[in-house]
Structures are given as C-alpha cells and as structure tokens.
Amino acid sequence: MVKRYDFLVIGSGIAGMSFALKVAGKGKVALISKTNLEEANTYFAQGGIASVTNLITDNFEKHIKDTMIAGDQLSDLAAVEKVVREAPAQIEELISWGVDFDKDEKGNFDLHREGGHSEFRILHHKDNTGAEIQDSLIKAVQKHTNIDIYENHFTIEILTQHHLGATVTRQTPNIDCYGAYVMDMDTGRIDTFLSKITLMATGGIGAVYQTTTNPMVATGDGIAMVYRAKGTVKDMEFVQFHPTALYHPGDRPSFLITEAMRGYGGVLRTKDGKEFMQKYDERLSLAPRDIVARAIDNEMKNRGDEHVFLDVTHKNADDTKKHFPNIYKRCLEIGIDITREYIPVAPAAHYLCGGIKVDMNARSSINRLYAVGECACTGLHGGNRLASNSLIEAVVYADAAAKHSSTIIGTLAYQENIPAWNDEGTSSPEEMVLITQSIREVGQIMSTYVGIVRSDLRLKRAWNRLDTIYEETESLFKRSVASKDICELRNMVNTGYLIMRQAIERKESRGLHYTLDYPPVSNK
C-alpha cells in the first residue's frame, strides 16, 4: 500500500514530536513510532533541559563557554551560539504545550546545576523531566487533526534514486529522499510512505552496547539507514558514557542516577568509602561526564571492583526524597534507602554526540531529508555533550527544520515511480537464536573493545569480530522476510562499525574518545 504525506517524521521523541507540531499547519504529517509514543530516549531523561533564564547571575556567553569547554573545543561555535541564544524562546513554546517545570516558592524556575555548568541553569520537573516533556507532547500531537500517528511501525529504509534503478554512491551529487519503506509490526505488511519532506528523529545508539541507560529501541536505526543511503555521518567516535547508572546486575537498560544528584551535593566514593575524584579533577564530582566516567572506570579497574558508590546520606533526607522521588523509589525497590545508604553506580553507554551530519537548518547531505535530536550531528556537542544540552538542541533544531522545510514544501512533489517492497524468494529466519546471539555479541564487542577507554589493538579486534557478524547478518537479511529483529541487528552492526571506524581514524585522545595509544591533548 502507498501512503502519501507532506511530512514523514521517523521517531517520536522530543525532536520528532516538536517538529510534527510545528509543521502540522503546513500539511499532513505521518509520525512513525517503533513501539509506543512513550518509549523514546526523551522519556528517560531525568536531569532536565539547559537554558539561560536567570539573567541576574547567568548569560548566554557563560553557557556558550561551558559548552565549548565540555566539547573539548571541537564544538561548532555557530551551532553553540544558535542553540544557546534560541533556547529561551523554545522553553516558552514547551510551556505553551503544557510542560510544567518546577518553580520555587517565589514563582521562579527552580534551577539545578550539573557537571560542567558554571551556573544554575537546568530547568527540570522533579527527577523525571523527560517524561513530563514527552507526556505533554504526546497529548498535543494526539489532539492535532493533521498528524497521523503510526505506533508499532518500523522504518526499514529511506527511498532514494537507488530505488528507481540508479547507481548511488558516496560521490553521487544531489541524492534525494522520497520517503521510506515502513513495516506494520502487527501485520508484517510493508507499506511505501511517499513524502515531500522526511525528518529522521530516531534517537540514540545505546542498545549497541551491553550496558546502557537507553531503552532497547535505541539501535541506531536512523543513522544506519542514512549511511546505507550514502548520506554523511560524522563524529561517531564520541559516545558519552553516563558515569552513574545504578549498578544492579540483570537490568537492561540500566536505571539512570541523574547528574543533578551530584549537582545536589552527591559525593563519589570507592567501595571502602573513600573519595577519589580529587585525584582526577579540581571540579571533583562535578567535572564533565567524560572525566568522571574515566575516573570511575580507572578506580574500578585498579581495584577490581564492579562499581563505586554515590553518597547523598549527608543531605537532608526529606529534601532528597522531594528532589529525587523516582530514584528514591527505584533504589528502595532493590533494598537501598539512599537517605541512609550509598548508591552503587557504574558507567553505562548514554548518549551519542555524533550522527547524521546536518547544517544550521538541520538539513542532511541528502536533499529533502532532515535530521534532529540524538541521531543528528549539529556540531553543538563537539567531543563531549554538556549535561542537559541535548533536549534543548532537539527543540531548537526541530524548529530550524520546521521553518526551512515549510519554505520549500510548496515546490516539492511526490516521486510516484517507487516500486513496492519486494520480498520474493525470502523466508522466515530458520533459527531466531542466530539473531539474538548476534545481538548479544555486538553488545559484548562494543562494551569490551570500543568503550570508555580504547586502544588500537582493541579496535582492531572489534573490527575483525564485527566484520564476521556483518557478513553473516547481510546474508541472513537477503534471504529472510524482513522483521524488526533482523533489521535492528543490521542497524546495530552498521552503527557499531561507524563508531569503531571513526574511532580508528581519530589519532588522538580527545573529548569522549580516549585511547591508550595517543596521549591526551587539553584544549581547555
């Protein structure tokens, strides 16, 4: 079946939904969600959203400087200035959509401070800011008559001249995106969605790693699809590991202990109760995430421990429960009262700073295809994302994509000659265990060899192991009926390959890419 939409939005987090709301007045929108609307990385973001709102103590220049320092001076200054300066207006728009940020008794925003920030500028809703934003946007898109929501739909690949029989390479000029093949996972049917504008907002890549704070849907789908379509992908080596995920073996994803808890006064300790961050950075537990994650990783390796502790027992118990109700509840479920006991924590894959390369209007290297949110590389984050800069980046660039695409939508037409999805000669996979085992192997390879600390030898081993899985997966994909599992595995292998290859190409330790073979360079 062929479906036609002015705007095709692939992904249902803050990036995809805010874009959909902004363009719905210009045409019909299809919003594709791999599972249900709630299961997006946005929903799991605890800490908050960064924006200069207190002009008495804070200003744009400070936020810009903090972002550049955290990014190890690799951030694109123009992108940084765009996000920081446009942030307050986007905060107002989120509020207009029903987002309720916490305020103090005087009615001012109750601002948090997180690692790498020189001022209190993090707006939040208790310790579940992402869920508050996601729930508010879900209500808004569900009400809009011009937005059709497709839950439990999986996008297999985007449509380009390749599907018209043309040879498309990385040197091909003017590749166009005409929409996507999308599978209804309830029926298995694969429809052709034709669109004038396509937005990729598929989120992150955390599930490529064995230990992650991301939901299991974060398999790098959008990045892999665009790469296969010969689009440009950049900075994939910069994978941020959140320093403090709750250590509770068997949990996947790992429960996130927000950075705001360290901003609140939480202290990191080894298993024998000793502080250790003074050995690594003068900012102690409030140093940027890459420094804290490497410090924890080093302490764990040197001591042979599986985790360290985060201590908030010296803080007022009622305040802790009030500020972090979900963390308090989750820890209590596994027998830990955080007001009296230390929280066991360990680093976990959390956020990708790279992705589909886009310009200031969120345009990818493929015409008619935009990318926003974690799957995009805007240049804002550089070598390392400053805490709570991701949600604001998503809405600022969704706004840019909406404005730009709205100016050209009237000049575009559907490409009607796209053939239907062809699965002749395929059959269901003989053994599901082949797919599940390969998924497990990818996670182990990435966590072991392409994790917080890397080396040429580890990356070479990862390359050889992943290459074998790639060949097996492509062979299986070609002879199998398309399914979510085989497609996700394929995307995970592609994404792992891109992280590994771009890590090999960076011959220095910089930002989140730390390698034993090249001494660190400081550009702070």
Buried (B, 14 or more C-beta within 10 A) or exposed (E): EEBBBBBBBBBBBBBBBBBBBBBBEBBBBBBBBBBEBBBBBBBBBBBBBBBBBBEEEBBBEBBBBBBBBBBBBBBBBEBBBBBBBBBBEBBEBBEEBBBEBBEEEEEEBBBBBBBBBEBBBBBBBBBBBBBBBBBBBBEBBEEBEBBBBBBBBBBBBBBBBBBBEEEBEEEBEEBBBBBBBBBBBEEEEBBBBBBBBBBBBBBBBBBBBBBBBBBBBBBBBBBBBBBBBBBBBBBBBBBBBBBBBBBBEEBBBBBBBBBBBBBBBBBBBBBEEEEBBEEBBEEBBBBBBBBBBBBBBBBBEEEEBEBBBBBBBEBEBEEBBEBBEBBBEBBEEEEBEBBEBBBBBBBBBBBBBBBBBBBBBBBBBBBBBBBBBBBBBBBBBBBBBBBBBBBBBBBBBBBBBBEBBBEEBEEBEBBEEBEEBEEEEEEEBEEEEBBEEBBEBBBEBBBBBBBBBBBBEBBEBBBEBBEEBBEBBEEBBEEBEBBBBBBBBBBBBBBBBBBBBBBBEBEEBBBBBBBEEBEEEEEE
